[in-house]
Amino acid sequence: MKDLTDEEYDALDEYYTKNPPDVDPRKNKFLTEDAPNLVVVDDFSIRWLMVKAIETEKSTAEIINEMIQKEIAASN
C-alpha cells in the first residue's frame, strides 16, 4: 500500500467524520471458539489501522496490542 499524502489523509478524515460507519455488533464476532485469533472489524477500522501502521511503521497487531495495553493501564 502506498503512503498517503496529507491531502489524502485529510480527505479520509473528512469523509469518515461526515459518514461514520454503520457498525452492528450483533453481526461481528470478535473472538470465537472456532477462530480464537480472528478479529472482524469494519472498513473504517481497517483503514484507520492501515494509516496508523504506515505512520508508525508498526504492524496492525502491534497497534492493537498497544491500544489494549493503554486501555488496561487507564482502567487501573
C-alpha positions in Angstrom: 0.0 0.0 0.0 1.4 3.4 -1.0 1.9 6.2 1.5 -0.9 8.7 1.6 -0.4 12.3 1.1 -1.6 14.9 3.7 -4.5 15.7 1.3 -5.5 12.1 1.1 -5.3 11.7 4.9 -7.5 14.8 5.3 -10.0 13.6 2.7 -10.3 10.2 4.5 -10.7 12.0 7.9 -13.4 14.4 6.5 -15.2 11.5 4.7 -15.4 9.3 7.8 -16.3 12.3 10.1 -19.3 13.1 7.9 -20.1 9.4 7.1 -19.4 7.3 10.2 -19.6 3.6 9.5 -22.7 1.7 10.4 -21.5 -1.0 12.8 -23.8 -3.7 14.1 -22.0 -5.5 16.9 -24.5 -8.4 16.6 -23.1 -9.2 13.2 -19.4 -9.1 14.2 -17.9 -11.8 16.4 -14.5 -10.6 17.6 -13.3 -13.8 19.2 -15.0 -17.1 18.7 -14.2 -20.6 19.8 -13.8 -21.6 16.1 -11.3 -18.9 15.3 -9.8 -17.6 18.6 -7.3 -15.3 16.7 -9.8 -13.9 14.2 -10.8 -10.3 14.7 -13.5 -8.9 12.5 -13.7 -5.1 12.1 -15.5 -2.7 9.9 -13.9 -1.0 6.8 -13.3 2.3 8.7 -11.3 0.5 11.4 -9.3 -1.4 8.8 -8.4 1.9 7.0 -7.6 3.6 10.3 -5.3 0.7 11.3 -3.6 0.8 8.0 -3.0 4.5 8.2 -1.5 4.1 11.7 0.6 1.2 10.5 2.1 3.4 7.7 2.6 6.4 10.0 4.3 4.4 12.8 5.9 1.7 10.7 4.4 -0.9 13.0 2.2 -3.9 12.3 -1.5 -3.7 12.8 -1.2 -6.3 15.6 1.3 -4.1 17.4 -1.0 -1.1 17.2 -3.9 -3.2 18.5 -1.8 -4.5 21.3 -0.7 -1.0 22.3 -4.3 0.2 22.3 -5.3 -2.7 24.6 -2.4 -2.1 26.9 -3.3 1.6 27.2 -6.9 0.7 27.9 -5.8 -1.7 30.7 -3.4 0.8 32.2 -6.1 3.5 32.1 -8.6 1.3 34.0 -6.2 0.6 36.9 
